Amino acid sequence: MEFYMKYGSIVIREYKKTDLDPVHRMLSSPQVYETTCAIPYKCSRIYARLWIDNVKKALKRRSDLEYGIFDSTSGEYIGNIGLIGISYVNKSADLTYIITPEFQRRGYAVKAAKLIIAYGFERLGLIRIHAKCMDFNLPSRRVMEKCGFSYEGVGRNEMLKNEKTYNLTHFSLLKHEYTSLKGSVFYPDVFLPVIK
């Protein structure tokens, strides 16, 4: 059974080989490169193919659960959403998201994040979901805040990129906080798949 969620204007599903072109466009965007930790500069089509393959392999291992976000009407690729670095021992995971530049600042990251967060707490039994962004990335910070995350602090010089260090801003959401926000911040009527 494949992962599939539909809510309003978006669908979250597993990647297919046919998604290569839009994924490559997203990953090779200078704007995406500037605000992410691990995407290479002007990434190649080969890298994009390997990226999709690695996402699929991680899904099978259940170590990282990353999915594509698509427009529910047109089928256009919007971006990526996921829970990565999952610790089943500590019941925690890291929230990750990338939205293609043409779809940014339209609420898609918040909507997709709310859905994958609900999945993490309700279906994976997590008790903590954390997230981080480069400290200048205010739109990413706003996504976390709109999802009810609490600010935890700054990791000073936590990331080295192109021989330059960057501070990373850390946030987290705990299960009991998520539960108290159901129906107000989070969607009460969403269908969450069960994957075995």
N, C-alpha and C positions, 0 to 999 in steps of 0.2 A: 504494500500500500504506500503510495507516494504522498508526501506532504502537500496539502492544498488548503488555502484559506482564502475566502472571499468576503470582503466587507465593504459595502458601498462602492466607491470608485476604484478600489484596488484588489488585486489578486496577488497572493504570495504563494509561490510554488518552487519546486525544484528546477534546477537549470537543465536545459536540453542543448544538444549540439547546435541546434538552429539559433541559439541565443548568442553565438559567438560575435557576430558583427556589432550588435548594440553594446555588448559587454566590452569589446575592444574600444569602441568609441568612448565609453565612460572611463575606462582605465587609462586611456591615452590623453585624457583632458588635462591641460595644465592646471586648471582650477582644482580638479580632484587631486592631482599630484601635490599641490601646495598645502593641502589640509589633511593629508593622510600619512600614516606612519610607514607603511610598507610598499606602497605602489611606486614602481620605478619611473623615472622621467621618460616621457615619450615611449611608453611600453609598446612592445611589438605585438603583432597578431599571434605569434608563437607563445609569447608570455600570457596573453589573454586565454588562449586554449589551455595552457598548463594551469592557469588560475582556476578555470572551470573544472578541470580534471581533479585538482587538489581539493576543491570545495566538495566534489562528489565523493572522493575518497574519505574525507573527514566525516561526511554524513554517514557513511557505512560504519566508521569506527565510533560514531556518536561523540567524538571529541569536540567538534565544531559543527554547529547547525546553521548554515548560511543558505539563504534562498533569494530568488529574484523577486522584485516587486514589479508588477505590470498593471497597466490601465485595464480595468475590467471590461471596458467597451471596445477600445481600439486594439488592445493587446500590446501597446507600446511598452518598451522597457523603461522603467522609471529609476531603478537602482537595486541596491543590495541591502538585506537586513539579516541579522543573525545573532546568535548567542555562541560565543567562542571561548576557548580555554575552559570548557566545562569541567568542574570538579564535582564528581558524584559523591566523593567522600565528604567534602565541605558544603555540598549543595549550593554551589555558587557558579556564576558565569559572568562573562564580560559582554555587554551589549555593543554591537558594531553596526554601522550603517553608512552607506554611500549613496547619494542621490545624484543622478546625472545633472549637469548644470542647467539644462533647459527646464527641468522639473523642480529646481530648488525654490525655496520660499513660497511653496504652494500647499504646505501642510502634509505632504506625503511621508516625510520622515517621522513626524509625530504619530500619524495614523498607523504606519507599519510598526513603529517601535511599540506602541501600545498593544498591538496584537501579539507580537513576539514575546513581550514581557509577560502578558497574560498566559501565553503558552508555557513559558518557563516556570512560572509559579504554579499554574494549575495542572499541567501535564508532566513536567519534569520533576516536580516536588522541590524546586529551589527555595532557599530561604534568603538569598542575597543575590542581587544583580548589580554589578558595578559598571561604570563607563568612564571614559576619559577622552579628552580632546586637547589639541594644542591650545594654549591659553589665549591666543588671539582669535580663535575660531568661535566667535559669539553666536552665529546661527546654530552650531552644533550644541553649544551650551544651552541655548534656549530650548532645544528639543528635549534635553534631559530634564530641564526645569518644568516644562509642560507635562512631562510624564511623572512628575511628583518626586523626582530624585533629590536627594540632599547633597549639598556641597560638602566635600570632605577635606579639600585642601589642594595644594599645588606641589607636584613633584618637580623640584627645581632641577634644571638641566637633565631631565629624565630621558630625553630623546636626542640622539645625534643623527643629523641628516645633512648630507653634503658638507661635512666638516663644520657644521654649525649646531649648537645645542639649543633645545627648545624646552620650555616648561610645559608640563601637562597638567591640566585641571581634572581633578577626580570627583566623581559623584557616585552615589549608591542609592538603591531602593531595597528595603527589606520586606519580607513576606507580609508581616502584620501591617506595614504601611500601605502596601498594595491592596490588602483586604479592605482597609478603611477607605480607600479611594475608589473602590468598585461602585459603579453607578454614577459617579461624579466625574472623575478623570478618565476612568477606564470604561469600556463599553460593556454593559450588563448582558446584552443579548447575542454576543458573538459565539459562533460555533468554533470550538477548538478541536482539531483532529487528534486522534489517538494513533500513534505510530508504534508498531511493534517490530 
